[in-house]
Amino acid sequence: MEQGNKNGKLAGLILAIVAIVVIVALFGSLCTCFCTVGACFKPDGCANDLLPDIDEPVVFDTPAATPTEAPVTPEPTEPSGAVSPLDWDGQQSAEVVNPAAWVREKKVQLKNDGTDTVTVLVLMNGSDLESEYQEATEDLREMVRAEKSDRVNILVETVGTRKWDPYFGISSRRAERYRVTNKGLTLVDDSLGQLDTTDPSTLSDFIRWGEQNFPADRYILLLWDHGGGPVYGFGYDELQPYTAALTIDEMQLALRDGGVYFDLIGMDCCLMSSLEVCCALYDYCDYTLLSEDFEPSCGWSHSEWLTALAKDPAIPTQALAKTAIDASVKAAERNSRTDGGLTLALIDEAYVALLYPAWAEFAYENEATLLAANYSQLRQSTGRAHPRTVGAWTNGNDATLDDYCITDILSLAENIPSGASDALRAALNQAIAYFGATKDETTLSGLSVTLPYGDADLYSELRRVFLNAGIDADYVAWLRKFVSVETETGFFDFGGWSGWGDYSGGYDWGDWFDLFGGSNGWDDWTAGGFTLEDIFGRLLGE
């Protein structure tokens, strides 16, 4: 009996040891699941609601695609509040094989029952365009001429110019807020004092005021003035230094603090239709309506799209934007003041999370080619270039797109054949919901990217702005390579390329996945060193 008890105790001890070993093994497996994401994105048994932080730099299969610089640290700044473009909630299945799964749902949902209301917020930064040419007043007159609806409020904040035209009686001594009516402008608030357009609080305060006093089912934001592209930003305030502007990281801060999610953010200004701008605005709107090129002095035509909105406050955003684009292109074609063409593109922000990795893979794969020639466009300004680049007292007509290091994305995909070209073209085709241009705009397709060829000063500003906006540090470091390109490097000859006219359409997304291991499954696709967060490069990291 005593021997039996000893045997029983020994057996129990062995079982306990085995149990401990099993528990330790399971725990180690879970730790592996959580920590070795580069080799295993979501292995069987891992919890779907856990996504580890990724601190390693992106690693691509092609040697030229591997960033060689260490990640840089942004200067201290207020947090942008931006998040990953995937807005990943941990519930995505590991078996998803279609990139359409990366495309988010629209956040603005209208009732379509005849009761939807709209608030349009117009930050009208008059600048020299008003003091010298009365262009802001002319566009306000267009807004007044539009049909009105009691379900649509059009609110305007007037800022940033030394002298307003007397037509509407707008004060030049202080910022003011107006409501646009059939009879003109109705003053709503003249207690603001003189404001600085380039201060993020000016925009955020306007947004909060609009929502609090004119709540709606749908919000549209329009920024009116000069644009300096994704590096130099929006707005030339005549009452501030000519180098001041609202940069895209500051725009993020203003939109976050404003607290309103917009159906559409439009910019009636030059050069803002870029991938970087779209990334910065990803968390704040469903659509953007932007110009890739310099705008003519007449800018947008506003009566038509505001009339369409008044007739149907629930009009689909694509139809509304098409009305704005078509009317503006038509006006630019016939306007005798137009020194150049006009491009306008409606960008579906839902596809930015698909477009960015397509661009990044293309760029890294074709690094040597991109560094061998200057692919910036040589478009001439129409006199509406931001003074930041052309100088305070220089004619805006002296500027060209290469001063801003702006390169059309589709032109690169069409003229640099590679394994990643088809995917990039297809992603652009999805992201650009509608594009319109005057007849002379045959080399632009609606969306650009910044490659700082031979421009150390621009790169220095780019680095600060892009990092503060949450754009991938590895990608920003990679862009430094373009600074070393000799300025005498010849510009690439795009020849007879004619934009979307050369795009044939159609693409099997499975081909893109095949580039990463021959399988459409997430596990095989990420096994080569990629993770889902890697390929998005923490595009809008926290």
N, C-alpha and C positions, 0 to 999 in steps of 0.2 A: 504493500500500500504506500509506504514511504517512497519507494523507487518510482511508483506511478506518479506521485505528486511531483517528484523532481523532473520526470519526463514532461509532465504537463506544463510545469513552469518554464522549462527549456523551450518547448514548442511555442508557448505564449511569447517568450522573449524574441524568438526568431520571427514570429508574425509581427511583433511590434517594430522590429528593425526593418522588415520588408515594407511595412506601411510607411515608415518614415522615409525610406528611400523613394517610394512611389510619390509621396507628397513633395519631396525635394525635386524630383524629376519633373513633376507637373509644374511646380513653381518656376523651375528653370526654363521650361518650355514657354510659359507665359512671359517670362522676362525676355526671352528671345523674340517672341512674337511682338512685344512692345518696342524693342530696341533695335532690331536689325531690319529696319524698313527698307534699306537699299536693296536687300535681297528678297524681301517678301512683303508685299504691300498689305495684303489682308489674308494670311494663311488660314486654313481651316482651324476652327477652335478659338480664333481671336474674337474679342468682343467687338461688335460693329460700332459701338459708340466711343471707341478709343482711337485717337489719331495722334501719334507721337510728334514731338517737335523735330524739325529737320535742321541741323546746324551745318551739315557738310555742304561744300560747293557742288554745283551741278556737274555731273560727269557725262560726257557724250561719247558715243562710240568713235566718231571721227576725231583724230588728234587735233585738227584745226578748230574743232568745236569746243575744246576744253579751255575755259578762261584761265589765263596764266597768272593774273594778279590776285593777291589775297583780297578777300572782301573788305570794303572800306566801311568806316563807321561814320554815320551822318553827324553833322554838328547838332548840338542840343537844340531842340525845338519843341513846341507844343505838339502833343500827339495828334495825328490826323483823325484817329478813330476809324481808319479804314480796316477792312478785313480781307481775307483771301477772296479772290474772284469767284471761287467755287461756292463760297458761303456754305461750306460742307458741314452737314449736320450729323455725319456718322452713320446715316441710314442707307447710303448708296450700296447696292449689291456688288459683290466682287465679280459677279458674272456679267456685269454690264459691258457690252462690247461696242456700243455705238457712241461716238462723240456727242451725239445729240443729248446724251445724258449730262453733258457739261453745261448745257444751255438752260438757264434758269427760266422760271415762269415770270410773266409780267406781274409787277406788284400793284400797279394801278388797275383796279377793276371797277368799271362803271356799271350802273344799274340798267341803263338803256330802257328806262320806263318813262322818259319824258320829264324826269325831275333832276337829272344830273346838273350840277353847277360847276363853274370853272372860274378860277382866279388866275389872271395873267399878270405877272410881275415884270416890269420893264425897268432895269437900272440904266437910265439914260445919262451916260457920261459924255457930256457935250464936247469937251476938249476944244482943240483948234478947229475941229470939223464944224463946230457951231460958231465959234467966235469969228472965224474967217470965211466960212462957206455956208452957214445956216443949214447944214445938212440935218442936224437933229430936229430943228423946227420943221423942216420939210417932212421928215418921217412921222413926226407927231401929227402933222396935218393929214397924212395918209391914214393914220390910226383913227382920227376923228371922222374921216370920210367913210370908214367901214360901217356896215350895218351893226346894230347893237341888239343885245338881248338882256332881259332882266335876270337871266341865269348866268351871265358872263360879266365879270368885273375886270376891267383893264386898269391897272394901277401903275403909275409912273413916278419914279424918284429922279429928280433933275439935279445933277451934280457936275463938278469937274470942269467948268468953263469960265473964262474971265468975263464973257459977255454973251448973254442970251439975246436973240432977236426979240424985238418988242411985240411980235405978232400975238403971242399968248399971254404976255405980261409976266413971264417967268422971272423970278428974282435972280440977279447975278451975285447978290451979297450972301445968300444962304441956300442951302439945299431945301427942296420942297417936295411934297408928295401930292399927286393929283389923281383924280379918277377921270378916265376918258369917257365922254358922253357924246351924244349927237350934236350938242350945242358947243362943244369944245372941251376945255380942260376945267374941271371943278377942283378947286384947291381944297385939300383935305387936312393937310398938316404943314404949317410953316414955322414950327417951333424947334427945328433941328439945328439951326446954326449952320456954319460952313463945315461940310464933311469932306473927308479924304477918301476918294474912290478906291485907292490902293490899300486901304486898311480893311482887313477882313471883317471887322465889326460893322462897317457900313453896310455890307451886303447881308450879313446875318441879321442885323437889326431890321432891315427892310423886309426880309423874309418872315421874321417872327411877327412883325407888325401886320403884314398882309394876311397871314394865317389867322391871327387873333381877331382882326376886324372884318375880314372877308373870308370866312371859312368856306371850303368848297370840297367837292368830290374829286376834283382834278386840278392840279397846279401846273402852270407853265412858267418858266423863267426865261427872260430874254436879256442878255447883256449886250449893250450897244456902245460901240466906240472903235478905237484902234485895237488890233491884236498883234502880238509879237511872237506867236508860235508857242510850243510847249515849254520852251526855256524861259523866254522873257515875259510871257503871260499876257493878261488882258488889261487894257485901260491906260490911257495917258491923261492924267489929271493936270490941267494947266496951272493949278494952284500948288502943285507939288514939283519936286525935282523931275526933270524929264526922264531920268533913269528909273523912276519909280513905276511899279506896275503891281497888279494882283496876280501873283504867280500861281501855278496850279496847285501847289501844296497849300498856299494860303486860301485858294478857292475851296479846297477840301475842308479846311478849318471853318470857313464861313458857312458852307453848306451843312456841315455837321452841327454847328452851333445854331443854325437857323431852324433845324428840326423838321423840315418838310421834305418829303420824298416827291420828286417831280415826275410827271408823265413825260415831259419834254424840257430839255435845257437847250436853248438856241443861243448862238453868238453872232450878232450882226457885226462882224469884224473880220479882219484878215487872219489867215494862217493857222487857225485853231483846230482844223480837222486833222488830227494826228492820233496815232495809236496811244501815245503817252497821255494825251488829254482824255481820251476815252477811258483809259485805265484809271486815271485820277477821279473821274466822275462815276465810275461803275456803281458805287454804293448809293448813289443819290438820284438816279433817274432811270427810266426805262429806255429813253431815246435821247440822242443828241442831234442837233441840226447845225452843221458847221461848214466853214469854207476852208479848203486846202490852200487856195491861192490868195493873192492880194485881191481884195474886193474893189470894185469901181466905186467912185464917189457916191453913187446913188444907193449902194448897198442893196438890202432887201426891198421888195415891194410889199407893204404891210396891209393894204386895204383888203386884198383878196382872201388871205388866209384868216384874217379876223372876221370877215364877213361869213366865210364858211363855218367858222366856229360859232358865230351868233345863230346861224340857221340851224345848226345841229351841234349843241354842246357835247354830245357823245360821239361825234364823228371820229372814226378810227384815226389813230395818230399818223399812220402811213398816208392816209388820204389827205389829212390836214397838211402834212409836210409836203406832199406832192403839189398841192395847191400853192404853197409858199414858194417852192423851188421853181415851178413852171412860170409863175407870175414874175418872179425876180429875174429869171433868165430872159424872159421876153422883154422886160423893161430895160435890162442891161443892153440887149441887142439894139434897141431903138433909141437909147438915150445918147444924145450928142455929147454929153459930158464924159462918157466912158472912154478912158484911154486904153483900157484893156478888158479882158474877159472876166467871167464870173463862173465859179464852180460852187455848188452846194451839195452836200451829201447828208442824207438821213442815216445815222448809225444806230443799229439795233444793239443796245448795250448788252443784251442777253448773250450775244455771241463773242464778246470780248474775251471771255474765258476760253474760248476755242481759238480765237485769232492770235492771242499773244504767244502760246506755245508753238503755233505754226510758224509765226514770224521768227521766234527765237531759234528754232531748229534750222530754219532756212539760213538765218544770218550766221550762225556758228558753222554750219556746213560749208558756206561759201565765203568764209573769212578772207582767204587769200585773194579771191576775185574782187571782193568789195574794197580791199585795200589797194588794189592795183590801179584803180582809176577813181575819179571823183564822180559819183553818181547823183550829186545834187542837181536839181533843175535850175535852169538859167532864165526863169520867167522874170519879166520886168515888173516893177511896182507900178500901180496906177495912181500914186500920190497919197495913198492911205496907209503907207508903211508906218510902223511904230517908231517914234523919234529915238527910242533906245538904240536902234541899230544905225539909223541914218544920221543921227546927230540933231541937236536942238534946232539948228538953223539951216539944215540941209534939206533940199527938195526931196520929198519922199519918192519921186520918180527915179532917184538914183539907186534905189535898192533892188536887189534881185533875190530870188529864193535861196540861192547859195549863200547869201549873207546870213541866213538863218539855218544853214546846213540841212535843208528840208529835201527829202527824197520820197518820191511817190512809190508806195509799196508794190502795187501791181506792176509798175514798169520794171521793177527789179525781178519779180517772179517771171515775167514774160521774156526778159532779156538775159537772164542767167539760168539756163536749164540745169536742173539738178533733181535729185531724188525728192527733195522737199518742196519743189516749185508747185507741183500740182495741189498739194495740200494747202499751201498758202493761198493760191488762187481761189480754191474752193471756199476757204474760210472767209476770204474777203467778199466773195459773192454772197455769203450768208450775212455777214456783218453790215455791209452797205445795202440797206433796204431800198434806197432810191437815190439816184444821182442825176444831176442836171448841170449843163454847162453851155456857155456860149460857143459859137461855131469855131472860134479860134483856140479853144481849150482842148486840143487833141492829144496832149501828152500827159494829162493828169486824169486820175480816175476816182478821186474823192477822199483818199486817206493816205497820210504820209507817216514817215518815221524820221527821227533826227540822227544823223551820222556826222559827228563834228570834225569834218575833214580839215586838218591843218589849223584848227582854231582852238588854241589853249584857253583863251579867255572865255569863249562860249562853253567849253567843257567844264571849266571851273564853276560857272553858274549852273550848268546842267547837273553836275554832280550834287550840288547842294539841294537844288529843287527836286530832282528825281528821287533822291534818297529820302527827303522829307515827305514826299508824296507816297512813299512806300514801294517804289519800284525796285525790283530785285538788285541787291548790291553787287552780285556777280556780273549781272548784265551791265550795270553802270560802270564797273571796273573794266569790263571788256571794251566799252566804247572809248576808253582812253587810247586804245591803239590807233584810232583814226586821227588823233592829234598829231602823231608823228608822220603822217602822210605829207610829203612835200607839197607846198602850195602850188608849185608849177606842174604838179601831176595833171595830166590832161583830163578834161571832162569827158565822160562817156557819151558817145554819139548814139542817141536813141533811134536815129534814122527815121524810117517811116512808120514807126510804131504808133498806133492810133487808139490807145486806151482800151476801153471796154469793147470796141469794135473788133479787136483781135482775140477776145476771150471766147473760147469755144464752149465752156461750161462742161459740167458733168465730171464727177470724180468718185471713185470708190474709196471710202474712208478706210476700208480694210487694207488698202495699199500702204497707208501711212503707218498703221499698226505693224504691218509686215516688216517695215524698216527696223523695228526694234525686236526682232527675234522670230518672225514668221508665224505669229499667232495673234488672234484678236483678244485673247483673254488677258485680264489685268495682270495675273500672276506672271505669265510668260513675258508680257510687255515690259514689266518693271524689273525682270530678272537681270537685265543687262546693266543695272546701276541706276535706273530711273525710279523715282517714286512719283506719285501724283503731285505732291507738293514740289518736288524737284522741277518737274517740267513747267509748272506754273511759276517757279522761282520765287515763291512768296510774293507774287506780283504786287499785292496790296497788303503786305504784312502788317501785323499789329504793331 
